[in-house]
């Protein structure tokens, strides 16, 4: 057996594995003998079929099966220990002619690079303390969610919902009743109904109003008959509402305000932490532009994008005109960034090799997930106990979070208010789109 190596790039290799008939013959002979024990043929006792007849009748199939086993063993015992391939190996060609085996396998290997020192990084962090106005706005939304829409004789405004009959008018100004749209529901607080609001504002149930939608050659005028107007009646903010809204967990209005403020603050803290991690990740990726990604690993990340797209279809097939090759090309850059990040995380893990995942770390994460989804702790534990892959993913996520904690001890943080942070990110996006 021989393995020849061709470097297609610094991270992509084509291995040519060759073996002769003499090397493979013992495997074949053993397989023939094993196979004869399993078959029954007329005229022969079980297990006594001549080996020659086995070769004649089943030789090609048995040899093919043994060759595949042999290639898998060589890959496992010779290739993996020496090259530590990443991604899925691609079998390009297999020949078995005149007693000579030749198989070509393309593999990817980890790139060699020097991890940049994060101490020189300056990372933006959004810092936001929840205001009383934000609390009152959220309480207003809660009251609106608990409200009911009731018909009114009041004039239409931006907070109204209306039911109208819409009849298009012809070029002669006469109604085209055959094209009438009856009982059309309009929420005038929606930006998409701005043209309707402009025309209907100040009107009442029973009024007729003209509205023109579209512009120039695409413009069309409708006659709207207002059938009813509804306004939202919200409940009073009192102890009864608070108890119902929190299922009895809070009983006073002031405690309800404190609860809302804490929830909003937790939301902003979580968002800020997630964006901070993204900032660090982006800077680390951009600091290592020369990391080459093996084709095999890039393909695996592109596969993941396709799989996520299929999952979004919720069991429905992708559209008939979906071009997978074009889609894979469109996500190539993002897939490459994710692959480079995977290599960077691997190197960070080596640098901070003293990081431990303790049982209490796992329990804390499970408790957090239980609270997040409103599930009993035992149910979440049982879910992970039944899935080794999911448990390993959980541990990897904890390890990555600990890596971020180590990095945060070294980088310089540039704390910005919510407004300043959003403005800076907007400017950066505009600069990127212009370049």
N, C-alpha and C positions, 0 to 999 in steps of 0.2 A: 504494500500500500504506500502511496505517495501523495503528499498534499503540496501543490504548487500555488503560490500566492501572487496575484496581480493587484497592484494598488491603483484603483481608479481615482482615488483622492486620498487625502490624509486620513479620512474616516470611513471610506468605502473600499472594500476589498472583494475580489472575486477569487474564491478558492476552487481549484480543480483537483478533485479527489480521483485517483486512479487505482485500480486493483486488477490483478490478473486472474485467469481461470484457476491457476494453481493455488492462489491465495483463498479463493472463494469455494473451491471444490469441497473441502472438509465441511463447510457449512451446508452446502447443497446435499452432500451424502447423508449427513445427520438428519436433515429435514426430510429427505426421501424415506429414511428408515422410520422416522417418527410418524410420517404420514401413512405408511403402509399399515401401521397398527390401527388406524382410525377408519379405513375404508373397507367396504364389503363389495366384492365382485363375484358374479356367478362363476362357479367352478372352483372357487378357492375358499379355504377356511378363513374366518376372521383373523386378520393380522398376518396372513401367510401369502399375501399377494406378492409376486416377485418384484424386486426393486426395479428391474429393467422395465417391467410393464408400467410401474408407477411413473418412471421417467418418461416413457412414451406417451402415456395418457395425460399426465398432469405436470410434466417437467417445466414448461414455460411459466405456468402460474406459480409453482413452488419457487422457482428461481427468482421470479419477480418479487415475490413476497420477501424472500431472504435478502435480496439486494436492498430493498427498502429498509429492512431491519438493520442491515449492515451500515447503511448511510447514517441512520439515526444514531447508531452506536458510535461511529467515528465522530459525528458531530458532537455528541455528548462527552465522549472521553478524550478527544484530541483537540477539537476546535474550541469548545467552550472554555476549558481550563487555560488555553493559551491566549485566546483573543477576547474573551468575555464579551460576546456580541450584544449589541443593543437593538431593540426593535425585532421585527420578524424577519428571519432569513428568507431569501427568495431563491428558489431552485430554478435556475435558468435553463439547464439542459441535462439530460441523462441519456447516455448511450451504453448499450451492452451488445457489442458486435465482436464476432470472431474471438470470443473468450476474453475480451478486454472491457473493463468497466471504466467509464469516465462520466463524472457528474460535476457540474459547475454550480456553485452556491455563492450568491452575493450576500455579504454581511456588512453590518455597520459596527464600528468600534468607537469607544469614547474618545472625544477629542482631548488633546493635552493643552491646558491653558493655565495661566497663573491667576489665582483669585485676587481681585483688586482689594485694597484696604478700604473698608467702609468708613474709617475714621475721617476721611476727607469729604464724605457726603454731607450735604446740607439738604434737609428734607422738610417740605412744607407740611404743617399740621393744622387742621381746622380746629379752632377752639370756640365753643359757643355755649354761653350760659342762657338757659331758657328764660324768656321774659314773661312778665305777667300778662302782656297782651297775647302772647302765643297760647298761654293757658286759657285765657278767655275765648280765643278763637276756636280752640279745640272743644271747649265746653259748648260753644255755640253749635259746632258741627254735631256734637253728641245729641243736643236737643233737637236739631233738625232731623237727625236719623230716627229719633223717637216720635217725630211729629206726624200729623195726618193732613192730607190734602182735601180741602173742602171748597165747594162752590161758593162764589161770592159775587156780589153786584158791584164790587169795587172796580176801578179802572185798571187796565192792564199795565204792568210795569215789568222791570227786569227780573222780578222774583215770581212771576206768574207762570202757570202752566195752562195752556188753552187747548180746546178742541175746535177745529175749524173744518169746513168744507171748502176745498180749493178747486176753482173752475178756471181753466186756461181761457184767455181771451184771444180771439182771432185777430187778424190784421184789421178787420172792420170794427173791432171793439166789442163784438158780440160773444157771449159765452159759448164755449164748445162743451156743452153738457155731457156729450158722449165720453169725454175724457176726464170727467169730474173725479176728484179724489176725496172721498167722504171720510168724516171722523178722523182727520189727521191730527195726531197728538204732537204738540210742540212744547218743549221745555225752554222758555225764553231766557233762562240763566246760562244756557249752553252757547258757547261762542259760535257754533255752527248755525245758530238761528238768529244771528245778528241782523240780517236783512228783514226777517219777519218781525223782530222786536221793533226795529225802526218804523215799520209801517203800522204795527198794531198798538204801539204804546199810546195810552190815553183812551183807547177804545173800551167798549163794554160788550157783554154778551148780547147778541142780536144785531150788532153793528156789521156793516159790510165795508171791507177795506181792500184797496188794490195794492199789490206788491209786485215789483219787477225784479226778477232773479236773473243773474248772468249779465254779460256786457255785450254791447254792439250786436253783431249778427247772432250771437248765442242768447241774447236777452229774450225773456218770455214773461208776459204779464199775467197775473192770476187775480181773480176776484175771490177774496176770502170772506166767508160768512162765519162769524164767531158764534159757536154754539154754546160754549160755557167757558167760564174763567175760574181757575182754582188757585187758592193761596194756601201756603203751609201754615198750619196752626201748631206751634211747638208747645210742649209741656212746660210747666213752671219748674225752675231749678229749686227743688226743695228736698227734704229728707226722703220723701216717698220715691221721687225720681232717682235719687242717689242709690237707695237700697236696691231698686229694681235694676239699675244700670250695672251695679257691681255684684249682683246676686247676694246681697247682704254682707259683702266683705267690708263695705264702708257705710257709715250711717249718718254722717254729718256733711254739710256742704263744704265746710273748710277742709275736712279730711279728703273729700273728693277732689278739691282743687290741688291739694298736696300730692295726691295719687297721680292725677293727670300730669302735674309738673314733673314728677319723678319718671313717669313713663316716657314723656317727651325727651327729658334729659338723657335717659338710658338709650333712647333711639339715636340721638345725636352723638353720644359717646361711642355707640357701636359703629355708626356710619363713619365717624372720624377715625376710629381705629382701623376700619377696613380700608379707607382711602389712604391712610398712612402706610399700611402694608403694601398697597398697590404702588404708592410713590417709591417705596424702597425697592420693590420688585422691578419697577420700570427703570430705576437708576442703575440697578445691578445688571440688568439685561443690556442697557445702553452702554455700560462701562465695559462690556465684553463683546464688542461687535464682531470679533474675529473667531468666535466659537463656531466651528463648522458642524453642521447637523447631518448625520448619516441619512442617506435616502430611506433606509429601512425604518428609522425612528420617525422621520418626517411623515412617511406614509402612515404610520400607526396613529400619529396625532391627527392627520387628515381623516383617517377612518373614524376617529372619535367625533369629529365635527359632523360627519355624515350620520353617525349613529344618533347624535343629539337631535339632528334635524328630523330623523325618522321618529324619534320619541315624541317630538313636538306635534306630530301628526295624530297622536293618541290612537294608534292602531289603524289609521287610514293610510293607504299607499301614497307615496309621493306623486305629484302631478305627472301625467304622461309625458309632458314636454320638459320634465326636469332633466338637465344635462349634468350628470354627476362629475364628468371630467372637468367641465367649466367651473363647477362649484368647488371642487377640490383645488383647482388653481387659484380661485378667488380667496381661499382661506390659507393659502400656502404661507404667507408672511406671518399670520397669527399662529399657525401651527409651528413654524420655525421658532418664534419667540417662546412658545410654551416648551419646546424641546430644549432650547438654550437654558431656560429657567430650571428645567429638571436637572441639567448638568451642574448648574450653579448651586442648587440646593444640595446636590450630592457632595460637592466640594465643601460647602459650608458645614455639612454634617461631619466631614472628616476633620475640619478645623476645630469645631466645637464637639469633639468626640466624648466629652464628659457629660453631655446632656443625658439625663435618665428619664424614662417614662414610668412613673410610679403608679401604684394602684389608686392612690388618692387623686392623681391627675385624671385617670380614666373615669373614676366615680364622679368627679366634679364636672367633666364634660357630659357624662350621661345625665346628670342632674340638670344641667343647663338645657339639654335637648328636651328632657321631659317637661320642664317648665315652658319651654318655647312652644311646644306643640300641645300642651295641656294634657299630657299623658301620665299615667302612673309610672313611677321609677322602675318598678319591677317589669312592666311591659317593655320598656326601652331596653333594660338589661337582657331580657329574654330574646329580643330581636337580634342584638349583637352576639349573644351566646350561640345563636343558631347559624351565624354567618361569619366564617373565619375571615373572608375577604373584607366584609364591612368593618369588622373589628380592627383589622390591620390598617384599613383606610383611616379609621378613627385615630389610631395610634400615630400614624404618619402626620395627620393634621395637628395633633398635639405637639409632635416633634417640630413641625414647621413653625408653629406659634412660639415655641421656646427659642427657636433660631431667631425669629424676629425680635424677641425680647433681648437676646444677646446683642443683636445689631443695634437696637435702640439705645443700648448703653454706650455706644461708641459714636453714633452719628450726631450731627448738630441739628437741632430742631428749630425751624422757623415758624413760630406760632402766629397764625393769622385768624382774624375774625371770620365768621361765616361769609359775610359780604365780601371782604377782601380776598378770601380764598376763592370764592366763586368767580370773582372778577378776574383774578389771575389765571385761573384754569380756562376761562373763556378766551382770554387773550392768547394763551398758549395754543388752544385749539385753532384759533383763527390764523396764527402764525404757521401752524402745521399745514392747514388747508391751503394757505397761500404759497407755500414752498413747493 
